[in-house]
Amino acid sequence: MKQTLLSLALFASSFLFGQTQGTLTLTFTQTAHTAYTGNKNVLAVWVQTSTGTFVKTRARYAGNGTKDHLPTWAVNAGGMSSNCLGGSCNTIGATTGATLNSFATRTYTWDGTDVNGNLVADGAYKITIESCWNHGNTAKATRSFTFNKGAAADVTNPADDANFTGISVAWNPSGAGVETVASPLKLTISPNPSTTGIFELNFQNANTLSVFNIAGEEIEKYSVANEQKKVVNLSAQPNGVYFIQITDGKNTLKEKVILNK
């Protein structure tokens, strides 16, 4: 019932506010802590309204022995604090798995929709991380990052803390409503994500290739006229989301890549 009322409220708000299509990308690196067994830890990532109402889960990692370690997410997602694995905890569209075995750089995205696949109204939202690396309340952290979903890009790099570093929160609108024009450009990229920073590109009909960071800053540019292959090396860049763009001077094609060393 709670989720149904939320969906109806979000649907109704679409008649009063814009509904911009786009992608939110969250990247962060977990600080390694002394865990209860090696590097085991549990993690949840989810989107809420600015007032804390649940919208959609993006990730939940936990096991039977750690099912009471994500109480904040479990309650917000519709379940009980003592069991984040309960069927009442909403994980529709989320990445789920067992207790994690490492602290690492992680990237999650949100397409602006709720659990029913409806595009939510533009406005202020927040994406929240809950992390726990040991039994008890002292070995856990919950942190939220506010962003504005709308027609303008919203990119922030919140300050590091003792638990999360290298944080990037970026809402990028997709340009909904812009006329789609057939393009002669073609581009394929592998591997993606890359764990080394090396991306192998195959493309057609381009004369310029550029690489942009998530803030929209151009960090690499190449002349590729008469070429169809290129190796782009981003190993010196920090982990996160980048955009590789090709153009023929008239048409432009851009693809998102993820660096996760």
N, C-alpha and C positions, 0 to 999 in steps of 0.2 A: 504494500500500500504506500509506504514511504517513497519508494522509488517511482511508483506510478504518479504520485502527486508532483514529484520533482520534475519528471518528464513533461507533464502537462503544463507546469509553470514555465519551463524553459521553452516549450512550444508556443505558449501564449505570448511570451515576451518577444518572439520573433516578429510579431506584427508591429511592435513598437520600436524595436532596435534592429540594427543591421546584423547580418549573419555572414561574416566574411570567411571564405574558405582559406585554409592555410595550414601551416605545420609549426607546432611548438617543438623545439629540440632542447633537451636538457642533457648536459654532459658534466660529469664530476668524477673526481678520483677519491676513493675511500682511503682514509688514513689507516694504516695497519695498526691493529691493537693486539694485545695479548689475549687470545681467544681461549675458550674453554677446552677446545681440542684443536691444536694446530692453528689454522687460519679460518676456522669455520665462523660464519656469521649469517644472519638473516637480514632480509631487506624487503621493503615495500616502497613503491613510488605511485602516487596517484594525484589526480587533478581535482580541485575543489573550486567552488565559487569563492569570491573574496570574503564571504562571511562563514566559510567552512562547510558548506553543503557539498556532499559527495557528488562528483560528476562521472569519473571513470578511473579505473585502476590501470596502470601501465605495467607494473611488475609486482610479483610477490614470490619470494623465495623463502621457504621454511620447511621443516620436517616434523614428524610426530613428536620428537623430543624437544622441539623449539616452537610448538604451535601456540604457546602463550607469550611469545617474545615480541609480537607485533600488535599490542593491544590497541594502540591509537588508530592504526589503519583498520583493524578488524571491526571496531565499533563504527568508524566512519563509513565503512563499506557495507554496513547492515548486519554485522554479526556480533559475536560476543568477544570480549577482551581476552577470555581464556582459551579461545580456539580460532586462530587465524586460518585454519584449514576447513572450517565449517562451511557447509553448503550455502548458508545464508550470506556469506561474505562474497560480494560481487566482484568477479574477476573477468567479466565479459570483455574479450578483445585484448586481454593482458598477457604478458609473458609470465609463466609460472614455472616453478621448479623446486627442487629440494634445497636444503640448507647449502649455502655457498661454501666453497672451499678456499677462497682467496679474497683478498682486498684488491680491487682493481679499478681502472678507469671504466666508467659505464656511461652509455648513451641511451636515452629513451625519447620517443617522440609521441606526439598527440596530434590528431588530425582535426581537432575542434568539434568532435561529436560526443554525444552522451552514450550511455550503454545500449540505447536502442538504435544507434546509428544516425540520430538526428543532429544536424548542425546547431550548436547552441548559439545564443545571442552574443553579440559583441559586448565587451566590457572587461572589468577587472576579474582575474582569476589567480589562483596560486597552485603551484605544483609542490608536493610535499614528499620528503624522503624520511622514512623511519628505518633506522639501522640498529641492530643489537648484536653484540659479539661475546656476550657471556651471560650467565644466569644472574638474575637480580636486576634492580632498577638503575644501578650506577653505571652499568656498561652498555648504555644505549644512548641514541641521539635522535631527535626529530627536528627537522628544519624545513621551513617553507620559503618559497620564492614567488613573489608577486609579479605578474606580467599583465599587459593589456592586450586582449584579443581584439583586433580591429583591422582597418584598411591600411594602417601604417605598421611598419616593422617595429618591433620592440626587442632590443638586444641589450642584455646586461651581463656583467661579470661580477657577481656578488663576492664579497671578501672571503678569503679562506678562513677556516676555523680549525679547531683541533681534530675534527672528524671528516671534513670534506674540503678538498682543495681543487684548484683548476676548474671552478664552476662557471658554466656558461648557460644562460637561459635566453633563448631566442625564438620569438614569434615572428614568422615570415609569412605574410599573406601570399596567396597563390595567384592573385590577379583575376579572381572570378569576375565574369562579366566582360572580360576583354576578348575581342574577336580572335578566334584561332585561325591562323594562316598556315597553310601547308608549307613546310620548309624542306629544302633539299639536303639539309645537314643531317648527318647520322653520327652517333657517338656511342661506343660501348667501353666500359671500364671494368677492369678486373685486376686484382681481387678487390672486393668492396663489401665489407670493411677490410682495411689492410692492417696487419699487425707489424709491418716493417716500415711503412711509409712509402713503399713503392707501388705506384699505380700504372698499369699498362693500358694505354689508350689505343683504340682503333677508331678512325673517323673518316668521313668523306666530305669533300667540297669546302673545307675550312681553310682560311688563310691566317687566322690569329687564334691562339689558345691562351686563356688566362685562368689563374687560380685565385679564388677569393676566400678569405676567412669568413667566419659566421657573422662578423660585424660589417661585412660588405667591402672590406679593404682588399684591393688587389695586391697579392703578394708574389705572384709569378706571372710572366708574360712571355710568349714565344711566337715567333713567326713560323708558320707551318705550311705555307703555300707549297703545293705540289707534294706534300707529305700525307701519309695515311696512318702512320703509327708514331707514337711518342711515349716515352717513359717519363713520368713525373715523379720526382723524389721529394717527399714531404717529411722525411725522417728527422729533419732538424726542427720541425714545427711541433708545438704541443698537441697532445691528443685532443680530438674534438671533431667537429663537423666542418667540412670545406665544400666549396662549389667549383667545379671545373666547367669552364665555358668555352665554346668554340663559336666563331662567327665568320661569315664570308663578306662582311662589310654591310650587309643588308639584313640578313637573317641571323638569329642568335639561338643557340641551344645550350642549356645549362643543366648539369647533373650534380646531385649531392653525393659526396663521398664521406666516409668515416675513417678517421685515423685512430686506432686503438692499439698502441704498442705495448 
